[in-house]
Amino acid sequence: MEAKGGVSNASFWVLANNSNSQINIHIPYGGVYPKLAKREHTKNLPIVLEACLEQAKLEKKEKPIDAIAVTYGPGLEMCLWEGIIFAQELAKKWNAPVIPVNHMEGHIFSVFGRNNGKFKIPKIEFPILSLLVSGGHTQLVLTKKRMQY
């Protein structure tokens, strides 16, 4: 992702978008089986990173990024730790800061990414009410002002 602007006028461009679904592994259990999810995170994070760096044409750069954002919660703790440890290792390797990101907050702001990978957070009139539905995290969130829920 490439970004410019500040808190009140941020713009972002998605340079790569890859994922690795685990749904077929968890179907027999009727939901996410935490130990399997953790194992799959460990196995797939390097693969997804490599695909993203290649798609963004950054794979040959010694330091391809300026910062690393990582989900710190809410979610399955053992899976979150896999991502946090992976991010911390990359941060050391690339000498980059790690920025903790709230999983549910990401869902709130994801609605602004509707223009060919360009995210522009508009001037929002507060308060806003968001319905978040993400796995085990279903909630109504009242945002009285930016970053205050």
N, C-alpha and C positions, 0 to 999 in steps of 0.2 A: 504494500500500500504506500502511496505517496501522499503527503499532506501539506497543506499550507493554511495560513490564517491562524486565528486565535480561538479562544473558547467561544466567543459570540459570533464568529464568522468562519468557522472551519469548513474546509473542503478536502475531500479525500478521493483518491483514484485507486481502484483495485488493480494491481499489476498482475496478480495471479489468484486463482480460486480453485483449490483442489480439496477433496475430502476422501475419506475411506469409510464406507458404511459398514457397520457391524451388525446390522439388523438380522441377517440370516443366521448368525452365530447364536443370537439370543432368542430367536423364535421358539425353540423347544422349551424354553423356561418361562414363556409367557411374559417376558419383560427383561430388563437388563440384569445380567448376572455379573455382579461387581468384579469378581476375580478374573473372569473372561475379558471383561471390558478393560481392566488394567493391563492384562497381557497383550491385548490387541493395540492399546495405546503405545506400549513399549515397542512393539514390533513395527507399527505403522507411522509413528511420528517422523522418524528419519526418512521414510519413503515419501511421505507427503511433503516434507520440507524440500527434499531434492526436486520433486516435481514442480513445486512453486518457484524455486530459484531458477529452474530451467525455463519455465513458462515466462517468467519476468525478465529472462536474459541476464540474470545476476549470478549464475552458478560459477563463473570464472573469476569473480571478484574476491579479493582477500577478505574484505569487510563489506559484505553486500547490503548491510542494513545500518540504520542509525539507532534504533531502539527495538525492543521486543515487548509486545503486549502478551500477557498470559492470563487466562481465566483463573481466578483464585476462589471463586465460589458464586453462588451456591452450587452444589452438585455432589457426586460421589467422591468422598475424600481421597480414596486410594487412586482414583483416576485423575483427579485434580493434581495430586502430588506428582504423578508421572509427567504431566505437562509443565508443572512448576520446575521440577528438577531438570527437564529437558531445556526449558528456557534459560535457567541459570547456567547450565553448561555452555549453551550457545553464547550467552552474555559474556562469559569469561573468554571464550574463544575469540569473539569478535569485539571485545572491549566495548560493550553497549549496555545501556541501562535497561532494566526490566521494569515494565509498567504493569501493575496489577489491574485487571479489568473484571468488573462484576458481570457474571453470565447474564443475568436478567436485564441489567442496564443495556447490555449489547443488543438484546431483543428490542428494547424500546427505541433505540436509535437506528436499528437496521431498516426501519420503514423509509428512511430517507435515501436509500440506495437504489433508486428506481430509474436511473438515467445512464444506461450502458456502463455500469461499473463506477460511475461518479457519484459520490455521496456529497450532498450539500445540506448542512443543517441550517434550516431557515430561521429567521427570527420567529420565535415561538411565543404565543400569548399564553401565559400561565394563569390559572392552574390547568394541567392536562390530566386526563385519566386514561390509563393504559390497561388493557386486558392482556396478560401474558400467559401463554399456554405453552409449556416446554417440558415434556416428560412429567416428572413429579412436582414441577414448580408451576402451579396454576394460581394466579393472583391478580387482583385489581390493585393498581399502583397509582396513588395520587401524587403528582409532582407539583409542589407549590411554587418552586422556582428551580432553575437549572441546578442539577446535581443534589437536590434536596427532596427526598421521597418520604 
